[in-house]
Amino acid sequence: MATPVDRPSWATTRKTFLLAVVGGAVALVLGRAWGLRDGRAAAGEPARPRRAENLLETARGDDVELRPTPVDAHGPVFRLNRSAAIVWRGVDERRTVDDLAALLAAAYGIPAAAAHADTTACLKALSGQGLVFGVHGSGSETTGARS
């Protein structure tokens, strides 16, 4: 025989939900006020780009395909060529733009200045699509949006 289960009342459930929402909002506000996990660099500190969290990465030879998750058959697919894939794979929230440019320069044997310009252009394009955050000059470093 089954025993009755004590279930919380509607008022208790509602209060718990409201406390969770308020607690989350407070954490978000304080986190942004303290500059935590929003991709912004402190004044004078180099940018350290980070990836959006809702992406499924599929390798296609030297290229990479990115799809937002959950995967939608009619949703966008972002295809990155070899050089963009090198930059994408280097983005880890620890490396600076200079570090990413060094990866590209080493992979192609090109001058550091050319690699830096290409890396910056690639990061701005990825940022414009919402795939990377924390890139100076793209507007993404100020939003701190988490996907």
FIPAVO-592605 format. One record per residue (C-alpha): x, y, z; residue in three letters; residue number from 1. Coordinates in pm, whole numbers, plus 50000, padded with zeros to 5 digits. Example, Ala and Ser with C-alpha at 12.3 -4.5 7.8 and 13.67 -1.06 7.14 Angstrom:
REM residues 2
+-------+-------+-------+------+-----+
:    c1 :    c2 :    c3 : rest :  nr :
+-------+-------+-------+------+-----+
: 51230 : 49550 : 50780 :  ALA :   1 :
: 51367 : 49894 : 50714 :  SER :   2 :
+-------+-------+-------+------+-----+
***
This chain:
REM residues 147
+-------+-------+-------+------+-----+
:    c1 :    c2 :    c3 : rest :  nr :
+-------+-------+-------+------+-----+
: 50000 : 50000 : 50000 :  MET :   1 :
: 50131 : 50342 : 49908 :  ALA :   2 :
: 50178 : 50596 : 50180 :  THR :   3 :
: 50070 : 50954 : 50128 :  PRO :   4 :
: 50347 : 51198 : 50047 :  VAL :   5 :
: 50361 : 51541 : 50204 :  ASP :   6 :
: 50377 : 51789 : 49920 :  ARG :   7 :
: 50456 : 52153 : 49968 :  PRO :   8 :
: 50169 : 52391 : 49933 :  SER :   9 :
: 50135 : 52621 : 49634 :  TRP :  10 :
: 50245 : 52916 : 49848 :  ALA :  11 :
: 50564 : 52738 : 49956 :  THR :  12 :
: 50647 : 52639 : 49599 :  THR :  13 :
: 50585 : 52995 : 49480 :  ARG :  14 :
: 50805 : 53141 : 49756 :  LYS :  15 :
: 51085 : 52897 : 49672 :  THR :  16 :
: 51064 : 52991 : 49306 :  PHE :  17 :
: 51067 : 53363 : 49381 :  LEU :  18 :
: 51366 : 53324 : 49613 :  LEU :  19 :
: 51554 : 53138 : 49339 :  ALA :  20 :
: 51474 : 53408 : 49083 :  VAL :  21 :
: 51572 : 53690 : 49318 :  VAL :  22 :
: 51888 : 53507 : 49422 :  GLY :  23 :
: 51985 : 53454 : 49059 :  GLY :  24 :
: 51923 : 53820 : 48977 :  ALA :  25 :
: 52133 : 53934 : 49273 :  VAL :  26 :
: 52416 : 53699 : 49170 :  ALA :  27 :
: 52400 : 53832 : 48813 :  LEU :  28 :
: 52408 : 54196 : 48922 :  VAL :  29 :
: 52689 : 54144 : 49172 :  LEU :  30 :
: 52886 : 53931 : 48927 :  GLY :  31 :
: 52868 : 54200 : 48660 :  ARG :  32 :
: 52947 : 54475 : 48910 :  ALA :  33 :
: 53257 : 54285 : 49016 :  TRP :  34 :
: 53349 : 54198 : 48656 :  GLY :  35 :
: 53314 : 53824 : 48703 :  LEU :  36 :
: 53270 : 53595 : 48401 :  ARG :  37 :
: 53147 : 53862 : 48166 :  ASP :  38 :
: 53439 : 53866 : 47923 :  GLY :  39 :
: 53540 : 54225 : 47998 :  ARG :  40 :
: 53904 : 54303 : 48047 :  ALA :  41 :
: 54007 : 54540 : 48323 :  ALA :  42 :
: 54155 : 54873 : 48216 :  ALA :  43 :
: 54493 : 54812 : 48056 :  GLY :  44 :
: 54453 : 54436 : 48062 :  GLU :  45 :
: 54451 : 54255 : 47725 :  PRO :  46 :
: 54126 : 54098 : 47608 :  ALA :  47 :
: 54087 : 53726 : 47665 :  ARG :  48 :
: 53809 : 53614 : 47431 :  PRO :  49 :
: 53580 : 53328 : 47529 :  ARG :  50 :
: 53349 : 53102 : 47334 :  ARG :  51 :
: 52972 : 53101 : 47349 :  ALA :  52 :
: 52856 : 52802 : 47552 :  GLU :  53 :
: 52571 : 52674 : 47340 :  ASN :  54 :
: 52764 : 52543 : 47039 :  LEU :  55 :
: 52818 : 52198 : 46898 :  LEU :  56 :
: 53153 : 52172 : 46718 :  GLU :  57 :
: 53204 : 51924 : 46434 :  THR :  58 :
: 53540 : 51880 : 46259 :  ALA :  59 :
: 53528 : 51859 : 45880 :  ARG :  60 :
: 53890 : 51797 : 45783 :  GLY :  61 :
: 54075 : 52121 : 45861 :  ASP :  62 :
: 53745 : 52310 : 45877 :  ASP :  63 :
: 53498 : 52333 : 46165 :  VAL :  64 :
: 53119 : 52350 : 46167 :  GLU :  65 :
: 52942 : 52513 : 46459 :  LEU :  66 :
: 52573 : 52468 : 46537 :  ARG :  67 :
: 52374 : 52617 : 46823 :  PRO :  68 :
: 52238 : 52360 : 47064 :  THR :  69 :
: 51985 : 52216 : 47084 :  PRO :  70 :
: 52047 : 52137 : 46719 :  VAL :  71 :
: 51773 : 52258 : 46488 :  ASP :  72 :
: 51766 : 52111 : 46136 :  ALA :  73 :
: 51669 : 52454 : 46005 :  HIS :  74 :
: 51896 : 52651 : 46236 :  GLY :  75 :
: 52217 : 52828 : 46139 :  PRO :  76 :
: 52538 : 52642 : 46063 :  VAL :  77 :
: 52864 : 52834 : 46086 :  PHE :  78 :
: 53149 : 52696 : 45877 :  ARG :  79 :
: 53500 : 52804 : 45971 :  LEU :  80 :
: 53788 : 52757 : 45728 :  ASN :  81 :
: 54127 : 52629 : 45846 :  ARG :  82 :
: 54262 : 52965 : 45966 :  SER :  83 :
: 53938 : 53059 : 46145 :  ALA :  84 :
: 53932 : 52709 : 46300 :  ALA :  85 :
: 54284 : 52765 : 46438 :  ILE :  86 :
: 54171 : 53087 : 46602 :  VAL :  87 :
: 53843 : 52927 : 46726 :  TRP :  88 :
: 54023 : 52631 : 46881 :  ARG :  89 :
: 54265 : 52867 : 47056 :  GLY :  90 :
: 53991 : 53071 : 47222 :  VAL :  91 :
: 53980 : 52947 : 47580 :  ASP :  92 :
: 53935 : 53259 : 47799 :  GLU :  93 :
: 54304 : 53239 : 47902 :  ARG :  94 :
: 54474 : 53332 : 47575 :  ARG :  95 :
: 54497 : 53692 : 47463 :  THR :  96 :
: 54451 : 53812 : 47105 :  VAL :  97 :
: 54833 : 53824 : 47076 :  ASP :  98 :
: 54853 : 53459 : 47184 :  ASP :  99 :
: 54593 : 53362 : 46923 :  LEU : 100 :
: 54781 : 53560 : 46656 :  ALA : 101 :
: 55099 : 53371 : 46748 :  ALA : 102 :
: 54914 : 53041 : 46690 :  LEU : 103 :
: 54805 : 53159 : 46347 :  LEU : 104 :
: 55153 : 53290 : 46260 :  ALA : 105 :
: 55310 : 52958 : 46358 :  ALA : 106 :
: 55057 : 52756 : 46159 :  ALA : 107 :
: 55108 : 52953 : 45837 :  TYR : 108 :
: 55458 : 53095 : 45882 :  GLY : 109 :
: 55338 : 53451 : 45829 :  ILE : 110 :
: 55462 : 53775 : 45991 :  PRO : 111 :
: 55324 : 53856 : 46336 :  ALA : 112 :
: 55162 : 54181 : 46216 :  ALA : 113 :
: 54968 : 54003 : 45940 :  ALA : 114 :
: 54864 : 53725 : 46178 :  ALA : 115 :
: 54746 : 53981 : 46434 :  HIS : 116 :
: 54535 : 54167 : 46176 :  ALA : 117 :
: 54382 : 53841 : 46050 :  ASP : 118 :
: 54316 : 53718 : 46405 :  THR : 119 :
: 54150 : 54045 : 46503 :  THR : 120 :
: 53929 : 54040 : 46192 :  ALA : 121 :
: 53836 : 53676 : 46257 :  CYS : 122 :
: 53749 : 53741 : 46622 :  LEU : 123 :
: 53535 : 54042 : 46529 :  LYS : 124 :
: 53349 : 53830 : 46272 :  ALA : 125 :
: 53296 : 53549 : 46525 :  LEU : 126 :
: 53186 : 53804 : 46783 :  SER : 127 :
: 52942 : 53960 : 46539 :  GLY : 128 :
: 52774 : 53620 : 46501 :  GLN : 129 :
: 52758 : 53571 : 46880 :  GLY : 130 :
: 53010 : 53285 : 46876 :  LEU : 131 :
: 53281 : 53462 : 47078 :  VAL : 132 :
: 53262 : 53723 : 47355 :  PHE : 133 :
: 53516 : 53960 : 47507 :  GLY : 134 :
: 53666 : 54098 : 47185 :  VAL : 135 :
: 53767 : 54467 : 47209 :  HIS : 136 :
: 53606 : 54695 : 46954 :  GLY : 137 :
: 53325 : 54456 : 46861 :  SER : 138 :
: 53081 : 54562 : 47130 :  GLY : 139 :
: 53071 : 54213 : 47279 :  SER : 140 :
: 53301 : 54296 : 47568 :  GLU : 141 :
: 53045 : 54535 : 47708 :  THR : 142 :
: 52744 : 54308 : 47689 :  THR : 143 :
: 52880 : 54017 : 47883 :  GLY : 144 :
: 52592 : 53810 : 47742 :  ALA : 145 :
: 52610 : 53442 : 47809 :  ARG : 146 :
: 52458 : 53220 : 47549 :  SER : 147 :
+-------+-------+-------+------+-----+
***
